[in-house]
Amino acid sequence: MNQKILVQKFGGTSVGSPDRIRAVADICIETKEKENCGLVVIVSAMGDTTDDLISLMDQITDDPFDREVDMLLSTGEQISVALLTMALHKKGQKAISFTGWQAGIKTESIHSKARIKDIDTSRILEALKENKIVIITGFQGISEEKEITTLGRGGSDTSAVAIAAALKAERCDIYTDVDAVHTADPRIVKNTGKLKYITYNEMLELAARGAKVLHPRSVETAKSFNLPLRVRSSWEKNNVGTLIIKDTQMLEGKHGVTGVAIDLEQARLSIIGVADTPGISYKIFSKLAEKNISVDLIIQSISSHNLAEVDFTVKKSDLKKAKQILEETAKELNAKSITSDDSIAKISIVGAGMIDEAGIAAKMFETLGKNNINIQMISTGEIHISCIINESDAEKAINLIHDAFELHKLK
C-alpha cells in the first residue's frame, strides 16, 4: 500500500461518553481528510469500564484464573470500538472495527501481561484499501493456543505503537486527557512545564517510574523502530502536544532534569535472616520470575552474624502472589521472617543532561532531608534517580523536588 498511514490511539477518558465518542469520530474524519491518509485507530475501554469489570469480578471471587480475567477485561475495548465505528457510520464515514485477534495481533501465551510477538497486517491493509477507517481494540491479542490475552493495564499504548510499526506508519499519535508531556503530573503539581520535545530514553524512564502519560513498552517499541510518537490532547483542537524523538536530534544545552515522576503502585517486601552465601539471591528472585512477577528496586544488607536481609519492591497488584512465594522461600532458606509494606511510594527524577551535571543527586536528597522526608531505598541510573519514601509524603515530595529543580521553566 503506497498511501501514507497514520495511527491514532484514544484513551479511556477520551471515549468516556457518547459525546466524547462523537468528538473522537470528528477527529478521525478531520485527520483522514486533512492528511489524505489511511487511518488506523486504537481505542481503550470507556472511562472506568475496566475498573467496573474488576469490581464485578471481585464480587464473585478473590482468586480468579488469569485466563478468565483476560476473557472478562477484553470486553471493555470491544464496546468502545463498536460504538466509535457506529459514530463514524452515522457521520457518513466508511469504517470497520476489529478485536485484537481479528486484527492479527499475536502474543505470548501469558495471561494479563502478554507481549506482542507478531502482527499479521493483511486484514488491516485490506480494509484500508477499501478506504475504511480501521478501529482496533487496544490492550489485547491472541496466543498460539487461540486464547485471548491482555497486555496489562495501559497496554493500548503498546498496541497502537506496535501496529504503527508493523504498518510502517508515518507517525503514531497518542490522544489523552493532557495537552502534552508535562514535567510532572499536572493533577499533583500545579505549576508544571510543558515539553515540546523529549527523548525516547527520557520518556521511557518517566513512563517506567510512574508517569501515567504512556505505557513503558509503547515507548520502548517506538524507540526500537524509530517511530515518530506524539502525545496530544483529544480535547484541544490543533494541539501539537509533545514529540518524542531520538537523542541525537536534541539541541545543545539540555536541562539536567527533565521531569519528576511518582509511582504509588509500589509495595516493599523483605526477607530477613537468610544465610549470606552465594546463590541466595538467585533462589529468591528466580521463583518470582517463574510467576512473571517483576522486581524493581533491590537492596541487600549483611549483619555481623553472616546473615543477610534482602529488600525489594514489586507492583501492589503482585504483592499477594509475591508474598506467598516469599513465605515458601523463607521456609526453604530457614529465614527468620518476612515483612511487607504497601504504604510506600517511589519518586524519581529523570533527565538526559544528568550524566554531565554534578550535584543533582545531592540536591534531591537535600530537598527531601530538609523537609523531614525519610528515604528508605535508592536506585540510580545514567538518566534517573529513584527513592522509596512513605506514601503519605508523596505529594509533598514531588512538589518540593519540582520546585527545587525549577522545572516550571521548561517549555
Contacts in CASP RR format, 6 or more apart in sequence:
PFRMAT RR
TARGET T0000
AUTHOR 0000-0000-0000
METHOD contacts of the structure
MODEL  1
MNQKILVQKFGGTSVGSPDRIRAVADICIETKEKENCGLVVIVSAMGDTT
DDLISLMDQITDDPFDREVDMLLSTGEQISVALLTMALHKKGQKAISFTG
WQAGIKTESIHSKARIKDIDTSRILEALKENKIVIITGFQGISEEKEITT
LGRGGSDTSAVAIAAALKAERCDIYTDVDAVHTADPRIVKNTGKLKYITY
NEMLELAARGAKVLHPRSVETAKSFNLPLRVRSSWEKNNVGTLIIKDTQM
LEGKHGVTGVAIDLEQARLSIIGVADTPGISYKIFSKLAEKNISVDLIIQ
SISSHNLAEVDFTVKKSDLKKAKQILEETAKELNAKSITSDDSIAKISIV
GAGMIDEAGIAAKMFETLGKNNINIQMISTGEIHISCIINESDAEKAINL
IHDAFELHKLK
1 125 0 8 1.000
1 128 0 8 1.000
1 129 0 8 1.000
3 36 0 8 1.000
3 37 0 8 1.000
3 38 0 8 1.000
3 128 0 8 1.000
4 35 0 8 1.000
4 36 0 8 1.000
4 37 0 8 1.000
4 38 0 8 1.000
4 170 0 8 1.000
5 37 0 8 1.000
5 38 0 8 1.000
5 39 0 8 1.000
5 40 0 8 1.000
5 128 0 8 1.000
5 164 0 8 1.000
5 167 0 8 1.000
5 168 0 8 1.000
5 169 0 8 1.000
5 170 0 8 1.000
6 31 0 8 1.000
6 35 0 8 1.000
6 37 0 8 1.000
6 38 0 8 1.000
6 39 0 8 1.000
6 40 0 8 1.000
6 169 0 8 1.000
6 170 0 8 1.000
6 171 0 8 1.000
6 172 0 8 1.000
6 173 0 8 1.000
7 39 0 8 1.000
7 40 0 8 1.000
7 41 0 8 1.000
7 42 0 8 1.000
7 160 0 8 1.000
7 161 0 8 1.000
7 163 0 8 1.000
7 164 0 8 1.000
7 167 0 8 1.000
7 169 0 8 1.000
7 171 0 8 1.000
7 172 0 8 1.000
7 173 0 8 1.000
8 27 0 8 1.000
8 28 0 8 1.000
8 31 0 8 1.000
8 39 0 8 1.000
8 40 0 8 1.000
8 41 0 8 1.000
8 42 0 8 1.000
8 160 0 8 1.000
8 172 0 8 1.000
8 173 0 8 1.000
8 175 0 8 1.000
9 41 0 8 1.000
9 42 0 8 1.000
9 43 0 8 1.000
9 44 0 8 1.000
9 138 0 8 1.000
9 156 0 8 1.000
9 157 0 8 1.000
9 159 0 8 1.000
9 160 0 8 1.000
9 172 0 8 1.000
9 173 0 8 1.000
9 174 0 8 1.000
9 175 0 8 1.000
10 24 0 8 1.000
10 41 0 8 1.000
10 42 0 8 1.000
10 43 0 8 1.000
10 44 0 8 1.000
10 175 0 8 1.000
10 234 0 8 1.000
11 43 0 8 1.000
11 44 0 8 1.000
11 156 0 8 1.000
11 175 0 8 1.000
11 176 0 8 1.000
11 177 0 8 1.000
11 234 0 8 1.000
12 43 0 8 1.000
12 44 0 8 1.000
12 45 0 8 1.000
12 46 0 8 1.000
12 47 0 8 1.000
12 49 0 8 1.000
12 80 0 8 1.000
13 20 0 8 1.000
13 47 0 8 1.000
13 176 0 8 1.000
13 177 0 8 1.000
14 20 0 8 1.000
14 24 0 8 1.000
14 44 0 8 1.000
14 175 0 8 1.000
14 176 0 8 1.000
14 177 0 8 1.000
14 234 0 8 1.000
15 21 0 8 1.000
15 24 0 8 1.000
15 43 0 8 1.000
15 44 0 8 1.000
15 46 0 8 1.000
15 47 0 8 1.000
15 80 0 8 1.000
15 83 0 8 1.000
15 84 0 8 1.000
16 46 0 8 1.000
16 47 0 8 1.000
17 46 0 8 1.000
18 83 0 8 1.000
20 234 0 8 1.000
21 46 0 8 1.000
21 80 0 8 1.000
21 83 0 8 1.000
21 84 0 8 1.000
21 87 0 8 1.000
22 87 0 8 1.000
23 234 0 8 1.000
24 43 0 8 1.000
24 84 0 8 1.000
24 87 0 8 1.000
24 175 0 8 1.000
24 234 0 8 1.000
25 84 0 8 1.000
25 87 0 8 1.000
25 88 0 8 1.000
25 90 0 8 1.000
25 91 0 8 1.000
25 93 0 8 1.000
26 91 0 8 1.000
27 175 0 8 1.000
27 234 0 8 1.000
28 39 0 8 1.000
28 41 0 8 1.000
28 84 0 8 1.000
28 88 0 8 1.000
28 93 0 8 1.000
28 133 0 8 1.000
29 88 0 8 1.000
29 91 0 8 1.000
29 93 0 8 1.000
29 133 0 8 1.000
31 37 0 8 1.000
31 39 0 8 1.000
32 38 0 8 1.000
32 39 0 8 1.000
32 93 0 8 1.000
32 133 0 8 1.000
37 170 0 8 1.000
38 128 0 8 1.000
38 133 0 8 1.000
39 133 0 8 1.000
39 134 0 8 1.000
40 124 0 8 1.000
40 128 0 8 1.000
40 133 0 8 1.000
40 134 0 8 1.000
40 136 0 8 1.000
40 163 0 8 1.000
40 164 0 8 1.000
40 167 0 8 1.000
40 169 0 8 1.000
41 84 0 8 1.000
41 133 0 8 1.000
41 134 0 8 1.000
41 135 0 8 1.000
41 136 0 8 1.000
42 136 0 8 1.000
42 137 0 8 1.000
42 138 0 8 1.000
42 156 0 8 1.000
42 159 0 8 1.000
42 160 0 8 1.000
42 163 0 8 1.000
43 77 0 8 1.000
43 80 0 8 1.000
43 81 0 8 1.000
43 84 0 8 1.000
43 135 0 8 1.000
43 136 0 8 1.000
43 137 0 8 1.000
43 138 0 8 1.000
43 156 0 8 1.000
44 77 0 8 1.000
44 80 0 8 1.000
44 138 0 8 1.000
44 139 0 8 1.000
44 154 0 8 1.000
44 156 0 8 1.000
45 73 0 8 1.000
45 76 0 8 1.000
45 77 0 8 1.000
45 79 0 8 1.000
45 80 0 8 1.000
45 139 0 8 1.000
46 76 0 8 1.000
46 79 0 8 1.000
46 80 0 8 1.000
46 83 0 8 1.000
49 76 0 8 1.000
49 79 0 8 1.000
49 80 0 8 1.000
50 73 0 8 1.000
50 76 0 8 1.000
50 153 0 8 1.000
53 72 0 8 1.000
53 73 0 8 1.000
53 75 0 8 1.000
53 76 0 8 1.000
54 73 0 8 1.000
56 72 0 8 1.000
57 64 0 8 1.000
57 69 0 8 1.000
57 72 0 8 1.000
66 111 0 8 1.000
66 112 0 8 1.000
67 111 0 8 1.000
67 147 0 8 1.000
69 111 0 8 1.000
69 112 0 8 1.000
69 150 0 8 1.000
70 111 0 8 1.000
70 112 0 8 1.000
70 140 0 8 1.000
70 147 0 8 1.000
70 148 0 8 1.000
70 149 0 8 1.000
70 150 0 8 1.000
71 148 0 8 1.000
73 139 0 8 1.000
73 150 0 8 1.000
74 99 0 8 1.000
74 137 0 8 1.000
74 139 0 8 1.000
74 140 0 8 1.000
74 148 0 8 1.000
74 150 0 8 1.000
77 99 0 8 1.000
77 137 0 8 1.000
77 138 0 8 1.000
77 139 0 8 1.000
77 140 0 8 1.000
77 156 0 8 1.000
78 99 0 8 1.000
78 137 0 8 1.000
80 137 0 8 1.000
81 97 0 8 1.000
81 98 0 8 1.000
81 99 0 8 1.000
81 135 0 8 1.000
81 136 0 8 1.000
81 137 0 8 1.000
82 97 0 8 1.000
84 95 0 8 1.000
84 97 0 8 1.000
84 135 0 8 1.000
85 95 0 8 1.000
85 96 0 8 1.000
85 97 0 8 1.000
85 135 0 8 1.000
88 94 0 8 1.000
88 95 0 8 1.000
88 133 0 8 1.000
88 135 0 8 1.000
89 95 0 8 1.000
93 133 0 8 1.000
94 130 0 8 1.000
94 131 0 8 1.000
94 132 0 8 1.000
94 133 0 8 1.000
95 132 0 8 1.000
95 133 0 8 1.000
95 134 0 8 1.000
95 135 0 8 1.000
96 127 0 8 1.000
96 132 0 8 1.000
96 133 0 8 1.000
96 134 0 8 1.000
96 135 0 8 1.000
97 135 0 8 1.000
97 136 0 8 1.000
97 137 0 8 1.000
98 123 0 8 1.000
98 124 0 8 1.000
98 127 0 8 1.000
98 134 0 8 1.000
98 135 0 8 1.000
98 136 0 8 1.000
98 137 0 8 1.000
99 136 0 8 1.000
99 137 0 8 1.000
99 140 0 8 1.000
99 141 0 8 1.000
100 136 0 8 1.000
100 137 0 8 1.000
100 138 0 8 1.000
100 140 0 8 1.000
100 141 0 8 1.000
100 142 0 8 1.000
100 159 0 8 1.000
101 140 0 8 1.000
101 141 0 8 1.000
101 142 0 8 1.000
101 148 0 8 1.000
102 123 0 8 1.000
103 119 0 8 1.000
103 123 0 8 1.000
103 124 0 8 1.000
103 134 0 8 1.000
103 136 0 8 1.000
103 137 0 8 1.000
103 163 0 8 1.000
104 119 0 8 1.000
104 120 0 8 1.000
104 121 0 8 1.000
104 123 0 8 1.000
104 124 0 8 1.000
104 141 0 8 1.000
104 142 0 8 1.000
105 116 0 8 1.000
105 119 0 8 1.000
105 140 0 8 1.000
105 141 0 8 1.000
105 142 0 8 1.000
105 159 0 8 1.000
105 162 0 8 1.000
105 163 0 8 1.000
106 116 0 8 1.000
106 117 0 8 1.000
106 118 0 8 1.000
106 119 0 8 1.000
106 120 0 8 1.000
106 141 0 8 1.000
106 142 0 8 1.000
106 143 0 8 1.000
106 144 0 8 1.000
107 114 0 8 1.000
107 115 0 8 1.000
107 116 0 8 1.000
107 117 0 8 1.000
107 141 0 8 1.000
107 142 0 8 1.000
107 143 0 8 1.000
107 149 0 8 1.000
107 151 0 8 1.000
108 114 0 8 1.000
108 115 0 8 1.000
108 117 0 8 1.000
108 143 0 8 1.000
108 149 0 8 1.000
109 143 0 8 1.000
109 144 0 8 1.000
109 145 0 8 1.000
109 147 0 8 1.000
109 149 0 8 1.000
110 143 0 8 1.000
110 149 0 8 1.000
110 292 0 8 1.000
111 147 0 8 1.000
111 149 0 8 1.000
111 150 0 8 1.000
112 149 0 8 1.000
112 150 0 8 1.000
112 152 0 8 1.000
113 150 0 8 1.000
113 151 0 8 1.000
113 152 0 8 1.000
113 292 0 8 1.000
114 141 0 8 1.000
114 143 0 8 1.000
114 149 0 8 1.000
114 150 0 8 1.000
114 151 0 8 1.000
114 152 0 8 1.000
115 151 0 8 1.000
115 217 0 8 1.000
116 141 0 8 1.000
116 151 0 8 1.000
116 158 0 8 1.000
116 159 0 8 1.000
116 162 0 8 1.000
119 162 0 8 1.000
119 163 0 8 1.000
119 166 0 8 1.000
121 163 0 8 1.000
121 166 0 8 1.000
121 167 0 8 1.000
124 134 0 8 1.000
124 136 0 8 1.000
124 163 0 8 1.000
124 167 0 8 1.000
125 167 0 8 1.000
127 134 0 8 1.000
128 134 0 8 1.000
136 159 0 8 1.000
136 163 0 8 1.000
137 159 0 8 1.000
138 151 0 8 1.000
138 155 0 8 1.000
138 156 0 8 1.000
138 159 0 8 1.000
138 160 0 8 1.000
139 150 0 8 1.000
139 151 0 8 1.000
139 152 0 8 1.000
139 154 0 8 1.000
139 155 0 8 1.000
139 156 0 8 1.000
139 159 0 8 1.000
140 148 0 8 1.000
140 149 0 8 1.000
140 150 0 8 1.000
140 151 0 8 1.000
140 159 0 8 1.000
141 148 0 8 1.000
141 149 0 8 1.000
141 150 0 8 1.000
141 151 0 8 1.000
142 148 0 8 1.000
142 149 0 8 1.000
143 149 0 8 1.000
151 158 0 8 1.000
151 159 0 8 1.000
151 217 0 8 1.000
154 215 0 8 1.000
155 215 0 8 1.000
155 217 0 8 1.000
155 218 0 8 1.000
156 215 0 8 1.000
157 174 0 8 1.000
157 214 0 8 1.000
157 215 0 8 1.000
157 217 0 8 1.000
157 218 0 8 1.000
158 215 0 8 1.000
158 217 0 8 1.000
158 218 0 8 1.000
158 221 0 8 1.000
160 172 0 8 1.000
160 174 0 8 1.000
160 218 0 8 1.000
161 172 0 8 1.000
161 218 0 8 1.000
161 219 0 8 1.000
161 221 0 8 1.000
161 222 0 8 1.000
161 227 0 8 1.000
161 229 0 8 1.000
162 218 0 8 1.000
162 221 0 8 1.000
163 169 0 8 1.000
164 171 0 8 1.000
164 172 0 8 1.000
164 227 0 8 1.000
165 221 0 8 1.000
165 222 0 8 1.000
165 224 0 8 1.000
165 225 0 8 1.000
165 227 0 8 1.000
169 227 0 8 1.000
170 228 0 8 1.000
171 227 0 8 1.000
171 228 0 8 1.000
171 229 0 8 1.000
171 230 0 8 1.000
172 222 0 8 1.000
172 227 0 8 1.000
172 228 0 8 1.000
172 229 0 8 1.000
172 230 0 8 1.000
173 230 0 8 1.000
173 231 0 8 1.000
173 232 0 8 1.000
174 213 0 8 1.000
174 214 0 8 1.000
174 218 0 8 1.000
174 229 0 8 1.000
174 230 0 8 1.000
174 231 0 8 1.000
174 232 0 8 1.000
175 232 0 8 1.000
175 233 0 8 1.000
175 234 0 8 1.000
176 213 0 8 1.000
176 231 0 8 1.000
176 232 0 8 1.000
176 233 0 8 1.000
176 234 0 8 1.000
177 233 0 8 1.000
177 234 0 8 1.000
177 235 0 8 1.000
178 186 0 8 1.000
178 213 0 8 1.000
178 231 0 8 1.000
178 233 0 8 1.000
179 194 0 8 1.000
179 232 0 8 1.000
179 233 0 8 1.000
179 235 0 8 1.000
179 236 0 8 1.000
179 239 0 8 1.000
179 241 0 8 1.000
180 194 0 8 1.000
180 195 0 8 1.000
180 196 0 8 1.000
180 231 0 8 1.000
180 232 0 8 1.000
180 233 0 8 1.000
180 239 0 8 1.000
180 241 0 8 1.000
180 242 0 8 1.000
181 194 0 8 1.000
181 195 0 8 1.000
181 198 0 8 1.000
181 203 0 8 1.000
181 206 0 8 1.000
181 211 0 8 1.000
181 213 0 8 1.000
181 231 0 8 1.000
181 241 0 8 1.000
181 242 0 8 1.000
181 244 0 8 1.000
182 189 0 8 1.000
182 192 0 8 1.000
182 193 0 8 1.000
182 194 0 8 1.000
182 195 0 8 1.000
182 213 0 8 1.000
183 189 0 8 1.000
183 192 0 8 1.000
183 193 0 8 1.000
183 194 0 8 1.000
183 195 0 8 1.000
183 258 0 8 1.000
183 259 0 8 1.000
183 260 0 8 1.000
183 402 0 8 1.000
183 407 0 8 1.000
183 408 0 8 1.000
183 410 0 8 1.000
184 192 0 8 1.000
184 259 0 8 1.000
184 260 0 8 1.000
184 261 0 8 1.000
184 262 0 8 1.000
184 398 0 8 1.000
184 402 0 8 1.000
184 407 0 8 1.000
185 192 0 8 1.000
185 211 0 8 1.000
185 212 0 8 1.000
185 261 0 8 1.000
185 262 0 8 1.000
185 398 0 8 1.000
186 192 0 8 1.000
188 262 0 8 1.000
188 395 0 8 1.000
188 398 0 8 1.000
188 399 0 8 1.000
189 260 0 8 1.000
189 398 0 8 1.000
189 399 0 8 1.000
189 402 0 8 1.000
191 402 0 8 1.000
191 408 0 8 1.000
192 402 0 8 1.000
192 407 0 8 1.000
192 408 0 8 1.000
193 407 0 8 1.000
193 408 0 8 1.000
193 409 0 8 1.000
193 410 0 8 1.000
193 411 0 8 1.000
194 241 0 8 1.000
194 242 0 8 1.000
194 410 0 8 1.000
194 411 0 8 1.000
195 242 0 8 1.000
195 258 0 8 1.000
195 410 0 8 1.000
195 411 0 8 1.000
196 240 0 8 1.000
196 241 0 8 1.000
196 242 0 8 1.000
196 243 0 8 1.000
196 411 0 8 1.000
197 242 0 8 1.000
197 243 0 8 1.000
197 244 0 8 1.000
197 245 0 8 1.000
197 249 0 8 1.000
197 250 0 8 1.000
198 206 0 8 1.000
198 242 0 8 1.000
198 243 0 8 1.000
198 244 0 8 1.000
198 245 0 8 1.000
198 258 0 8 1.000
199 244 0 8 1.000
199 245 0 8 1.000
199 246 0 8 1.000
199 247 0 8 1.000
199 250 0 8 1.000
199 352 0 8 1.000
200 219 0 8 1.000
200 222 0 8 1.000
200 223 0 8 1.000
200 244 0 8 1.000
200 245 0 8 1.000
200 246 0 8 1.000
200 247 0 8 1.000
201 223 0 8 1.000
201 247 0 8 1.000
201 352 0 8 1.000
201 383 0 8 1.000
202 258 0 8 1.000
202 259 0 8 1.000
202 350 0 8 1.000
202 351 0 8 1.000
202 352 0 8 1.000
202 383 0 8 1.000
203 214 0 8 1.000
203 219 0 8 1.000
203 244 0 8 1.000
204 216 0 8 1.000
204 219 0 8 1.000
204 220 0 8 1.000
204 223 0 8 1.000
205 348 0 8 1.000
205 350 0 8 1.000
205 351 0 8 1.000
205 383 0 8 1.000
205 384 0 8 1.000
206 213 0 8 1.000
206 258 0 8 1.000
206 259 0 8 1.000
206 261 0 8 1.000
206 348 0 8 1.000
206 350 0 8 1.000
207 213 0 8 1.000
207 214 0 8 1.000
207 215 0 8 1.000
207 216 0 8 1.000
207 218 0 8 1.000
207 219 0 8 1.000
208 216 0 8 1.000
209 261 0 8 1.000
209 263 0 8 1.000
209 346 0 8 1.000
209 348 0 8 1.000
209 350 0 8 1.000
209 384 0 8 1.000
209 386 0 8 1.000
210 261 0 8 1.000
210 262 0 8 1.000
210 263 0 8 1.000
210 265 0 8 1.000
210 346 0 8 1.000
210 348 0 8 1.000
211 261 0 8 1.000
213 231 0 8 1.000
214 229 0 8 1.000
214 231 0 8 1.000
218 229 0 8 1.000
219 229 0 8 1.000
219 244 0 8 1.000
221 227 0 8 1.000
222 228 0 8 1.000
222 229 0 8 1.000
222 244 0 8 1.000
223 246 0 8 1.000
226 246 0 8 1.000
228 243 0 8 1.000
228 244 0 8 1.000
228 245 0 8 1.000
229 243 0 8 1.000
229 244 0 8 1.000
230 240 0 8 1.000
230 241 0 8 1.000
230 242 0 8 1.000
230 243 0 8 1.000
230 244 0 8 1.000
231 241 0 8 1.000
231 242 0 8 1.000
231 244 0 8 1.000
232 239 0 8 1.000
232 240 0 8 1.000
232 241 0 8 1.000
232 242 0 8 1.000
233 239 0 8 1.000
233 241 0 8 1.000
247 352 0 8 1.000
250 352 0 8 1.000
254 351 0 8 1.000
254 352 0 8 1.000
254 353 0 8 1.000
255 351 0 8 1.000
255 353 0 8 1.000
255 410 0 8 1.000
256 351 0 8 1.000
256 352 0 8 1.000
256 353 0 8 1.000
256 354 0 8 1.000
256 357 0 8 1.000
256 360 0 8 1.000
256 405 0 8 1.000
257 349 0 8 1.000
257 350 0 8 1.000
257 351 0 8 1.000
257 353 0 8 1.000
257 354 0 8 1.000
257 360 0 8 1.000
257 405 0 8 1.000
257 407 0 8 1.000
258 350 0 8 1.000
258 351 0 8 1.000
258 352 0 8 1.000
258 353 0 8 1.000
258 407 0 8 1.000
258 410 0 8 1.000
259 349 0 8 1.000
259 350 0 8 1.000
259 351 0 8 1.000
259 402 0 8 1.000
259 405 0 8 1.000
259 407 0 8 1.000
259 410 0 8 1.000
260 347 0 8 1.000
260 348 0 8 1.000
260 349 0 8 1.000
260 350 0 8 1.000
260 398 0 8 1.000
260 401 0 8 1.000
260 402 0 8 1.000
260 405 0 8 1.000
260 407 0 8 1.000
261 347 0 8 1.000
261 348 0 8 1.000
261 350 0 8 1.000
262 345 0 8 1.000
262 346 0 8 1.000
262 347 0 8 1.000
262 348 0 8 1.000
262 394 0 8 1.000
262 395 0 8 1.000
262 397 0 8 1.000
262 398 0 8 1.000
263 345 0 8 1.000
263 346 0 8 1.000
263 347 0 8 1.000
263 348 0 8 1.000
264 345 0 8 1.000
264 391 0 8 1.000
264 394 0 8 1.000
265 315 0 8 1.000
265 316 0 8 1.000
265 317 0 8 1.000
266 296 0 8 1.000
266 313 0 8 1.000
266 314 0 8 1.000
266 315 0 8 1.000
266 316 0 8 1.000
266 344 0 8 1.000
266 345 0 8 1.000
266 346 0 8 1.000
266 388 0 8 1.000
267 313 0 8 1.000
267 314 0 8 1.000
267 315 0 8 1.000
267 316 0 8 1.000
267 318 0 8 1.000
267 319 0 8 1.000
267 322 0 8 1.000
267 340 0 8 1.000
267 341 0 8 1.000
267 342 0 8 1.000
267 344 0 8 1.000
268 311 0 8 1.000
268 312 0 8 1.000
268 313 0 8 1.000
268 340 0 8 1.000
268 341 0 8 1.000
268 342 0 8 1.000
268 344 0 8 1.000
268 376 0 8 1.000
268 377 0 8 1.000
268 388 0 8 1.000
269 311 0 8 1.000
269 312 0 8 1.000
269 313 0 8 1.000
269 314 0 8 1.000
269 319 0 8 1.000
269 322 0 8 1.000
269 323 0 8 1.000
269 326 0 8 1.000
269 338 0 8 1.000
269 339 0 8 1.000
269 340 0 8 1.000
270 309 0 8 1.000
270 310 0 8 1.000
270 311 0 8 1.000
270 312 0 8 1.000
270 338 0 8 1.000
270 339 0 8 1.000
270 340 0 8 1.000
271 284 0 8 1.000
271 309 0 8 1.000
271 310 0 8 1.000
271 326 0 8 1.000
271 329 0 8 1.000
271 330 0 8 1.000
271 333 0 8 1.000
271 335 0 8 1.000
271 338 0 8 1.000
272 309 0 8 1.000
272 335 0 8 1.000
272 336 0 8 1.000
272 337 0 8 1.000
272 338 0 8 1.000
272 339 0 8 1.000
273 303 0 8 1.000
273 307 0 8 1.000
273 308 0 8 1.000
273 309 0 8 1.000
273 335 0 8 1.000
273 336 0 8 1.000
273 337 0 8 1.000
274 280 0 8 1.000
274 284 0 8 1.000
274 307 0 8 1.000
274 308 0 8 1.000
274 309 0 8 1.000
274 310 0 8 1.000
274 330 0 8 1.000
274 333 0 8 1.000
274 334 0 8 1.000
274 335 0 8 1.000
275 306 0 8 1.000
275 307 0 8 1.000
275 308 0 8 1.000
275 333 0 8 1.000
275 334 0 8 1.000
276 302 0 8 1.000
276 306 0 8 1.000
276 307 0 8 1.000
276 308 0 8 1.000
280 308 0 8 1.000
280 310 0 8 1.000
280 333 0 8 1.000
281 300 0 8 1.000
281 310 0 8 1.000
283 329 0 8 1.000
283 332 0 8 1.000
283 333 0 8 1.000
284 310 0 8 1.000
284 326 0 8 1.000
284 329 0 8 1.000
284 333 0 8 1.000
285 295 0 8 1.000
285 312 0 8 1.000
287 325 0 8 1.000
287 328 0 8 1.000
287 329 0 8 1.000
288 295 0 8 1.000
288 314 0 8 1.000
288 322 0 8 1.000
288 325 0 8 1.000
288 326 0 8 1.000
291 321 0 8 1.000
291 322 0 8 1.000
291 325 0 8 1.000
293 314 0 8 1.000
293 318 0 8 1.000
293 321 0 8 1.000
293 322 0 8 1.000
293 325 0 8 1.000
294 314 0 8 1.000
294 315 0 8 1.000
294 318 0 8 1.000
295 312 0 8 1.000
295 313 0 8 1.000
295 314 0 8 1.000
296 312 0 8 1.000
296 313 0 8 1.000
296 314 0 8 1.000
296 346 0 8 1.000
296 379 0 8 1.000
297 312 0 8 1.000
297 313 0 8 1.000
297 346 0 8 1.000
297 377 0 8 1.000
297 378 0 8 1.000
297 379 0 8 1.000
297 386 0 8 1.000
297 388 0 8 1.000
298 310 0 8 1.000
298 311 0 8 1.000
298 312 0 8 1.000
299 310 0 8 1.000
299 311 0 8 1.000
299 312 0 8 1.000
299 377 0 8 1.000
300 308 0 8 1.000
300 309 0 8 1.000
300 310 0 8 1.000
300 311 0 8 1.000
301 308 0 8 1.000
301 309 0 8 1.000
301 311 0 8 1.000
302 308 0 8 1.000
303 309 0 8 1.000
307 336 0 8 1.000
311 377 0 8 1.000
313 344 0 8 1.000
313 346 0 8 1.000
313 377 0 8 1.000
313 388 0 8 1.000
314 322 0 8 1.000
316 342 0 8 1.000
319 340 0 8 1.000
319 342 0 8 1.000
323 338 0 8 1.000
323 340 0 8 1.000
326 338 0 8 1.000
327 338 0 8 1.000
329 335 0 8 1.000
330 337 0 8 1.000
330 338 0 8 1.000
343 390 0 8 1.000
343 391 0 8 1.000
343 392 0 8 1.000
344 376 0 8 1.000
344 388 0 8 1.000
344 389 0 8 1.000
344 390 0 8 1.000
344 391 0 8 1.000
345 388 0 8 1.000
345 389 0 8 1.000
345 390 0 8 1.000
345 391 0 8 1.000
345 393 0 8 1.000
345 394 0 8 1.000
345 397 0 8 1.000
346 386 0 8 1.000
346 387 0 8 1.000
346 388 0 8 1.000
346 389 0 8 1.000
347 386 0 8 1.000
347 387 0 8 1.000
347 389 0 8 1.000
347 394 0 8 1.000
347 397 0 8 1.000
347 398 0 8 1.000
347 401 0 8 1.000
348 384 0 8 1.000
348 385 0 8 1.000
348 386 0 8 1.000
348 387 0 8 1.000
349 360 0 8 1.000
349 364 0 8 1.000
349 384 0 8 1.000
349 385 0 8 1.000
349 401 0 8 1.000
349 405 0 8 1.000
350 383 0 8 1.000
350 384 0 8 1.000
351 383 0 8 1.000
351 384 0 8 1.000
352 383 0 8 1.000
353 383 0 8 1.000
354 360 0 8 1.000
354 382 0 8 1.000
354 383 0 8 1.000
354 384 0 8 1.000
354 385 0 8 1.000
355 382 0 8 1.000
355 383 0 8 1.000
360 385 0 8 1.000
361 380 0 8 1.000
361 385 0 8 1.000
363 404 0 8 1.000
363 405 0 8 1.000
364 385 0 8 1.000
364 387 0 8 1.000
364 401 0 8 1.000
364 404 0 8 1.000
365 375 0 8 1.000
365 387 0 8 1.000
367 400 0 8 1.000
367 401 0 8 1.000
367 404 0 8 1.000
368 374 0 8 1.000
368 375 0 8 1.000
368 387 0 8 1.000
368 389 0 8 1.000
368 397 0 8 1.000
368 400 0 8 1.000
368 401 0 8 1.000
369 375 0 8 1.000
371 396 0 8 1.000
371 397 0 8 1.000
371 400 0 8 1.000
373 389 0 8 1.000
373 390 0 8 1.000
373 393 0 8 1.000
373 396 0 8 1.000
373 397 0 8 1.000
373 400 0 8 1.000
374 389 0 8 1.000
374 390 0 8 1.000
374 393 0 8 1.000
375 387 0 8 1.000
375 388 0 8 1.000
375 389 0 8 1.000
376 387 0 8 1.000
376 388 0 8 1.000
376 389 0 8 1.000
376 390 0 8 1.000
377 387 0 8 1.000
377 388 0 8 1.000
378 385 0 8 1.000
378 386 0 8 1.000
378 387 0 8 1.000
378 388 0 8 1.000
379 385 0 8 1.000
379 386 0 8 1.000
379 387 0 8 1.000
380 386 0 8 1.000
389 397 0 8 1.000
402 408 0 8 1.000
END
